[in-house]
Amino acid sequence: MKNMKTHLKPVACALLAVFVIGGAGLAFYPSSTQAADDKKAETAKPALTVTTTKPSAARLPIKLAANGNVAAWQEASVSSQSTGLRLAEVRVNVGDVVKAGDVLAVFSAETVEADLAQSRAALMEAEANAADAIANAARARTLQNSGALSAQQLSQYATAEQTANARIASAKAALASQQLRLKYTKVVAPDSGIISARGATVGAVIGSGTELFRMIRQGRLEWRAEVVAADLRNLKVGTGAVVKAANGSEVTGKVRMIAPTVDTQTRSALVYVDLPPAAASKDAPFKAGMFASGQFELGTSDAMTVPQQAIVVRDGFSFVFRLNANQHVSQIKVQPGRRLGDRIEVLGGLTADTQVVVRGAGFLNDGDLVSNVAETAPAAKLAAK
């Protein structure tokens, strides 16, 4: 029993020391945690240094976007007016610019020239016969009161004179017809424009009415924009439009006409916009049949804008960060509108005196503490350099 007590004494002393040390640790723990919190509160730092600005008022253009096809203002079909003639020469090709009256193709004229010579000879014969008939009728009229000729003979001479004159008229008509045939052996442009299609082939024997060429009259193209019925009230003849080609180049045109009907399937109407003549040249970016987008210019209106840097897009929505009086930021959802240079219209959500974060907005989260610094003026930046 004495030996057991002797062994328990060291164990009891050890347990006592553990409790004393543990108690001391428990006594000091709350005091250490509070000091750490106080130190953290004292050393809180801004998450980012930013610059801010206020929304500014501006006059922005009102535009109506649309899509459509580019087409010829009018197309002219140049056809053959001769029958059974061989095409001897073709002088133009697709893309050539022609003027009214320019010769586009020439038919072989040997047959027509022979028929023309025959018609001239027939006219000469008719004129000779007519001269004889006229002379006979004149002599008969001088003998009318003498009784040398009967009334029947006088009538025959008068009829022969009239018949001869009719034959002259018929011969002249035949001659004019052959002259027209000779004229039609040369195919000429009916108007100025650009050749857009060619069906003429040298050596072919072509019938009357066969299309040889197709041309864009006066080289004029138009943009046929599809506009929904609800937006037609904003458009009128003369409204300006900026049309963009596939390669990005733009031209300015004007509304020539608005279609009187609306498509029952798409509920949209065609708006015809005249493009400048240069748009149809060989090297022009616009070609008939191509697709193009554009915008109609409908005037201007007041708007509230912020710099493009202030708009942050997250999860498909647009936000700005408002700087509060306590130097914390609040995330505000906005709806962007029109764009003017590096500024974007904001539709609602902001007031004119709202401080909006510009530089650094993309790195912030709602509630972050920031440090706001003044924006350095461009002149100061240049001076520093």
Secondary structure, DSSP 4 states (H G I P E B T S, - for coil): -HHHHHHHHHHHHHHHHHHHHHHHHHHHHHHHHHHHHHHHHHT---SEEE-EE--EEEEEEEEEEEEEEEEES-EEEEE---SSEEEEEE---TT-EE-TT-EEEEE--HHHHHHHHHHHHHHHHHHHHHHHHHHHHHHHHHTTTTTSS-HHHHHHHHHHHHHHHHHHHHHHHHHHHHHHHHHHTEEE-SSSEEEEEE---TT-EE-TT-EEEEEEETT-EEEEEEEEGGGGGG--TT-EEEEE-TTS-EEEEEEEEE-SS--TTT-EEEEEEEPPGGGGSTT-S--TT-EEEEEEEEEEEEEEEEEGGG-EEETTEEEEEEEPTTSBEEEEEE-EEEEETTEEEE-SS--TT--EE-TTGGG--TT-BEEE-PPPPHHHHHHH-
